[in-house]
Amino acid sequence: MNKARITDKISAAEKALAGDNVYAVTDANVFDLYPSLFAGVRHTVIGAGEKYKTLATVGVIIEDMVEAGCDRQTTLVAVGGGVTGDTAGYAAASFMRGVKWINVPTTLLAMVDSGIGGKTGVDVGGYKNVAGAFHMPDGVIVCRDFLRTLPEREWLCGCGEMVKHALLDKDIYAETVKNIDDLLSRGKSAGRLIEMSVRYKESVTEADFREGGLRKRLNAGHTVGHAVERLDGFRLSHGEYVALGLRAEAGMFADELDKDYYSSVCDMCRKVCRHRFPLLDIADITATARTDKKNTRGNIVIELPLGGGRVKEKTLSPEEFERRLSACLSAL
């Protein structure tokens, strides 16, 4: 696994796009902000947003690549956020049974999380990431200059995943607790915390590429988070739903957590997502959580950070999941 190159200069992305036999995929927002990046480069511009993370979009990319004369020696370069990287990466895994690709994440979420580790895929029928492939990029280029044009909501989205990493690693936790307000305001500590998150995600995915053990911990907050995200119609950003999920899952097992640690989890997550837990039917959340790909034999699986970098996998019957979630919702 090649380590991500972290730089402040967008020129690093320009060099990747200037290679021989390159095909670029970007989204409409990035293309509007940086049109000169794609001048003279064969490319597809996809829609921006989760609703374009579909098999149909993958089909459009592949068809465009065929019509542009791409072959098995073509390198696909994805320039965009998590949706672009996931979708274009799946196209790279599928085109002529797999071609090389380079990921250039442009959002904080993609830089610290979805852009690292080789998971690619799309949503089907509203179910997140149920079609996909493990397809490691040949390079990841993190250009922090892209963050200058990132909207506030997208910054908070990335912070949600960074808080998750903090709950999984004691060193990141110590730095994040001290600097959470500075991070949220894009202060001086942000650059260091971004690099810590990138390197942590790399270390986990390198040790467990296909999610057979250690990598499962990266699903913390996502069992409840994904279910609520779908039922709430993607009204908030993904990272905000992760923050809601982390709070809810910690609340479901608050009796097993150190009180100060639990308070810290809730405090950081509330700062990332200032919205209250959506008014959704608990039975609907449970039913949606039962479709999560992490589950085993009809049971719902939660990866619970315990503090100090420790994580415990919780396997719950749907009835216990519903009971525990219902009991903690009043505090959310």
C-alpha positions as CSV (number, residue, x, y, z in Angstrom):
1,M,0.0,0.0,0.0
2,N,1.4,3.4,-1.1
3,K,1.3,6.1,1.6
4,A,-0.8,9.1,0.7
5,R,1.1,12.1,-0.4
6,I,0.1,15.1,1.8
7,T,0.8,18.5,0.4
8,D,-0.6,22.1,0.4
9,K,-0.2,22.4,-3.4
10,I,-2.9,21.7,-6.0
11,S,0.0,21.4,-8.5
12,A,0.4,17.8,-7.2
13,A,-3.0,17.0,-8.7
14,E,-2.1,18.8,-11.9
15,K,0.9,16.5,-12.3
16,A,-1.2,13.4,-11.8
17,L,-3.6,14.6,-14.5
18,A,-0.7,15.3,-16.9
19,G,0.3,11.7,-17.1
20,D,0.2,9.6,-20.2
21,N,-3.0,7.7,-21.0
22,V,-5.0,9.3,-18.1
23,Y,-8.8,9.6,-17.8
24,A,-10.2,11.9,-15.1
25,V,-13.5,11.7,-13.3
26,T,-14.7,14.6,-11.2
27,D,-18.0,16.1,-10.0
28,A,-19.8,19.2,-11.1
29,N,-18.8,21.2,-8.1
30,V,-15.1,20.6,-8.5
31,F,-15.3,21.1,-12.2
32,D,-16.9,24.5,-11.7
33,L,-14.3,25.6,-9.2
34,Y,-11.2,24.2,-11.0
35,P,-12.0,23.9,-14.7
36,S,-8.4,24.5,-15.7
37,L,-7.4,21.3,-14.0
38,F,-9.2,19.3,-16.7
39,A,-8.2,21.3,-19.8
40,G,-6.9,18.9,-22.4
41,V,-7.7,15.9,-20.2
42,R,-10.2,13.2,-21.2
43,H,-12.8,13.3,-18.5
44,T,-16.3,12.6,-17.2
45,V,-18.2,15.1,-15.0
46,I,-20.7,13.4,-12.7
47,G,-23.4,14.9,-10.5
48,A,-22.4,16.1,-7.1
49,G,-24.1,14.4,-4.1
50,E,-25.0,11.0,-2.8
51,K,-27.9,10.5,-5.2
52,Y,-25.4,10.1,-8.0
53,K,-23.5,7.3,-6.2
54,T,-25.2,4.6,-8.3
55,L,-24.6,1.8,-10.7
56,A,-26.0,4.0,-13.5
57,T,-23.2,6.6,-12.9
58,V,-20.6,3.8,-13.0
59,G,-22.1,2.8,-16.3
60,V,-21.8,6.3,-17.7
61,I,-18.1,6.5,-16.7
62,I,-17.3,3.2,-18.3
63,E,-19.2,4.1,-21.5
64,D,-17.4,7.4,-21.7
65,M,-14.1,5.7,-21.2
66,V,-14.8,3.2,-24.0
67,E,-15.8,6.0,-26.3
68,A,-12.7,8.0,-25.4
69,G,-10.5,5.1,-26.5
70,C,-9.3,4.0,-23.0
71,D,-7.6,0.7,-22.6
72,R,-6.2,-1.6,-19.9
73,Q,-3.2,0.7,-19.6
74,T,-5.3,3.7,-18.8
75,T,-5.0,5.2,-15.4
76,L,-8.2,6.7,-14.0
77,V,-7.8,9.8,-11.8
78,A,-10.6,10.6,-9.5
79,V,-10.8,14.2,-8.4
80,G,-13.5,15.0,-5.9
81,G,-15.2,14.0,-2.6
82,G,-16.2,10.7,-1.2
83,V,-19.0,10.1,-3.8
84,T,-16.6,10.7,-6.6
85,G,-13.8,8.5,-5.2
86,D,-16.1,5.7,-4.3
87,T,-17.9,5.7,-7.7
88,A,-14.9,6.3,-9.9
89,G,-12.9,3.7,-7.9
90,Y,-15.6,1.2,-8.6
91,A,-15.6,2.1,-12.3
92,A,-11.8,1.6,-12.3
93,A,-12.2,-1.8,-10.6
94,S,-14.8,-2.8,-13.3
95,F,-13.5,-1.3,-16.5
96,M,-11.9,-4.1,-18.5
97,R,-11.8,-6.1,-15.2
98,G,-9.7,-3.5,-13.5
99,V,-7.3,-0.6,-14.3
100,K,-5.0,1.5,-12.2
101,W,-6.4,4.5,-10.5
102,I,-5.3,7.5,-8.5
103,N,-7.5,9.2,-5.9
104,V,-7.3,13.0,-5.4
105,P,-9.7,13.7,-2.6
106,T,-11.0,17.3,-2.4
107,T,-13.2,17.2,0.7
108,L,-12.1,16.7,4.3
109,L,-14.2,13.5,4.6
110,A,-12.5,12.0,1.6
111,M,-9.0,13.0,2.7
112,V,-9.2,11.5,6.1
113,D,-11.5,8.5,5.5
114,S,-13.2,7.4,2.3
115,G,-10.3,8.3,0.1
116,I,-7.9,6.0,2.0
117,G,-8.0,2.2,2.0
118,G,-9.3,1.0,-1.4
119,K,-13.0,0.5,-0.6
120,T,-15.0,1.4,-3.6
121,G,-18.7,1.1,-4.3
122,V,-22.1,2.6,-4.8
123,D,-25.6,2.6,-3.3
124,V,-28.4,0.4,-4.6
125,G,-32.1,1.1,-3.8
126,G,-31.1,3.5,-1.1
127,Y,-28.9,0.9,0.7
128,K,-25.4,2.3,1.2
129,N,-22.4,0.7,-0.4
130,V,-24.0,-2.7,-1.1
131,A,-22.3,-3.0,-4.5
132,G,-18.6,-2.5,-4.6
133,A,-15.1,-3.9,-4.7
134,F,-11.8,-3.6,-2.8
135,H,-9.5,-1.9,-5.3
136,M,-6.5,-0.1,-3.9
137,P,-5.5,3.1,-5.6
138,D,-2.0,3.3,-6.9
139,G,-1.7,6.7,-5.3
140,V,-3.6,9.1,-3.0
141,I,-2.8,12.7,-3.3
142,V,-4.1,14.9,-0.4
143,C,-3.9,18.6,-1.5
144,R,-5.0,20.7,1.4
145,D,-5.4,23.7,-0.8
146,F,-8.7,22.2,-2.0
147,L,-10.1,22.8,1.5
148,R,-10.0,26.6,1.1
149,T,-13.2,26.3,-1.1
150,L,-14.9,23.7,1.1
151,P,-18.3,24.8,2.5
152,E,-18.8,24.8,6.3
153,R,-21.1,21.8,6.2
154,E,-18.6,19.7,4.3
155,W,-15.9,20.7,6.8
156,L,-18.1,19.4,9.7
157,C,-18.8,16.3,7.7
158,G,-15.0,15.5,7.7
159,C,-14.7,16.4,11.4
160,G,-17.3,13.7,12.2
161,E,-15.0,11.0,10.8
162,M,-12.0,12.6,12.5
163,V,-13.8,12.4,15.9
164,K,-14.4,8.7,15.1
165,H,-10.7,8.2,14.6
166,A,-10.0,10.0,17.9
167,L,-12.2,7.5,19.7
168,L,-10.2,4.6,18.1
169,D,-6.7,5.9,18.8
170,K,-5.5,7.3,22.2
171,D,-3.0,9.7,20.7
172,I,-5.4,11.2,18.3
173,Y,-8.0,11.3,21.1
174,A,-5.6,13.3,23.3
175,E,-4.9,15.9,20.6
176,T,-8.6,16.1,19.5
177,V,-10.0,16.7,23.0
178,K,-7.5,19.6,23.4
179,N,-8.1,21.1,20.0
180,I,-11.7,20.2,19.0
181,D,-12.9,23.9,18.9
182,D,-9.8,24.9,17.0
183,L,-10.3,22.0,14.5
184,L,-14.0,23.0,14.0
185,S,-12.9,26.6,13.2
186,R,-10.2,25.4,10.8
187,G,-7.5,26.7,13.1
188,K,-3.7,25.9,13.2
189,S,-4.2,22.4,14.7
190,A,-6.3,21.3,11.7
191,G,-3.3,20.4,9.5
192,R,-1.7,18.2,12.1
193,L,-5.0,16.5,13.0
194,I,-5.7,15.8,9.4
195,E,-2.4,14.1,8.9
196,M,-2.9,12.0,12.0
197,S,-6.2,10.9,10.7
198,V,-4.8,10.0,7.3
199,R,-1.9,8.0,8.8
200,Y,-4.2,6.2,11.2
201,K,-6.6,5.1,8.5
202,E,-3.7,4.0,6.4
203,S,-2.3,1.9,9.3
204,V,-5.6,0.1,9.9
205,T,-6.3,-0.6,6.2
206,E,-2.8,-1.8,5.5
207,A,-3.0,-4.2,8.4
208,D,-6.5,-5.5,7.4
209,F,-7.3,-4.6,3.7
210,R,-10.4,-6.8,3.4
211,E,-11.9,-6.0,6.7
212,G,-11.4,-9.4,8.3
213,G,-10.6,-8.0,11.8
214,L,-9.0,-4.8,12.8
215,R,-10.6,-2.7,10.0
216,K,-14.0,-3.4,11.4
217,R,-13.4,-0.8,14.1
218,L,-13.7,1.9,11.5
219,N,-17.4,1.1,11.4
220,A,-17.9,2.7,14.8
221,G,-20.9,5.0,14.7
222,H,-22.0,3.7,11.3
223,T,-24.6,1.1,12.4
224,V,-27.0,3.7,13.8
225,G,-25.5,6.4,11.6
226,H,-26.2,4.7,8.3
227,A,-29.7,3.6,9.3
228,V,-30.7,7.2,10.4
229,E,-29.0,8.7,7.3
230,R,-31.1,6.6,5.0
231,L,-34.4,7.1,6.9
232,D,-33.8,10.9,7.3
233,G,-33.3,11.2,3.5
234,F,-29.7,12.3,3.7
235,R,-30.8,15.7,5.1
236,L,-27.5,16.2,6.9
237,S,-23.9,15.4,5.8
238,H,-22.5,11.9,6.3
239,G,-20.1,13.0,9.0
240,E,-22.9,14.6,11.0
241,Y,-24.8,11.2,10.9
242,V,-21.6,9.5,12.0
243,A,-21.5,11.9,15.0
244,L,-25.1,11.1,15.8
245,G,-24.4,7.4,15.5
246,L,-21.3,7.6,17.8
247,R,-23.4,9.4,20.4
248,A,-26.3,6.9,20.1
249,E,-24.1,3.8,20.2
250,A,-22.2,5.1,23.2
251,G,-25.5,6.0,24.9
252,M,-26.7,2.4,24.3
253,F,-23.8,1.1,26.4
254,A,-23.2,4.1,28.7
255,D,-23.2,1.8,31.7
256,E,-20.1,0.1,30.3
257,L,-18.1,3.3,29.7
258,D,-16.1,5.6,32.0
259,K,-18.3,8.6,32.8
260,D,-15.7,11.2,31.8
261,Y,-15.0,9.4,28.6
262,Y,-18.7,9.1,27.8
263,S,-19.1,12.8,28.5
264,S,-16.2,13.7,26.2
265,V,-17.7,11.6,23.4
266,C,-21.0,13.4,23.7
267,D,-19.4,16.8,23.9
268,M,-17.3,16.3,20.7
269,C,-20.1,14.8,18.8
270,R,-22.5,17.6,19.7
271,K,-20.0,20.1,18.5
272,V,-19.7,18.4,15.2
273,C,-23.5,17.8,14.7
274,R,-25.6,20.5,16.4
275,H,-28.8,18.9,15.3
276,R,-30.9,16.7,17.6
277,F,-31.5,13.1,16.8
278,P,-34.1,13.0,14.1
279,L,-37.7,12.0,15.1
280,L,-37.8,8.6,13.5
281,D,-39.6,5.4,14.5
282,I,-37.3,3.2,16.5
283,A,-38.7,0.1,14.8
284,D,-37.8,1.6,11.4
285,I,-34.3,2.3,12.6
286,T,-34.0,-1.3,13.8
287,A,-35.3,-2.7,10.6
288,T,-32.9,-0.6,8.5
289,A,-30.0,-1.5,10.8
290,R,-30.8,-5.1,10.2
291,T,-29.8,-4.7,6.5
292,D,-26.3,-3.5,7.3
293,K,-23.6,-5.5,5.6
294,K,-21.7,-5.8,8.9
295,N,-24.4,-8.0,10.5
296,T,-24.2,-11.7,11.1
297,R,-26.9,-14.3,11.2
298,G,-29.7,-11.8,11.7
299,N,-28.0,-10.0,14.6
300,I,-27.0,-6.3,14.5
301,V,-23.3,-5.6,15.0
302,I,-21.9,-2.4,16.6
303,E,-18.2,-1.5,17.0
304,L,-18.1,0.3,20.3
305,P,-15.0,2.4,21.3
306,L,-14.3,2.0,25.0
307,G,-11.6,4.6,25.4
308,G,-7.9,4.4,25.3
309,G,-8.0,3.0,21.8
310,R,-9.9,-0.1,22.8
311,V,-12.9,-1.3,20.8
312,K,-15.4,-4.0,21.6
313,E,-17.7,-5.6,19.0
314,K,-21.2,-5.9,20.3
315,T,-23.6,-8.4,18.6
316,L,-27.3,-7.6,19.4
317,S,-30.5,-9.3,18.6
318,P,-32.9,-6.8,16.9
319,E,-35.0,-6.8,20.1
320,E,-32.0,-5.8,22.3
321,F,-30.9,-3.2,19.7
322,E,-34.3,-1.6,19.7
323,R,-34.6,-1.7,23.5
324,R,-31.2,-0.1,24.1
325,L,-31.7,2.5,21.5
326,S,-35.1,3.4,22.8
327,A,-33.8,3.8,26.3
328,C,-31.1,6.3,25.4
329,L,-32.9,8.4,22.8
330,S,-34.2,11.0,25.3
331,A,-30.6,12.1,26.1
332,L,-29.8,12.6,22.4
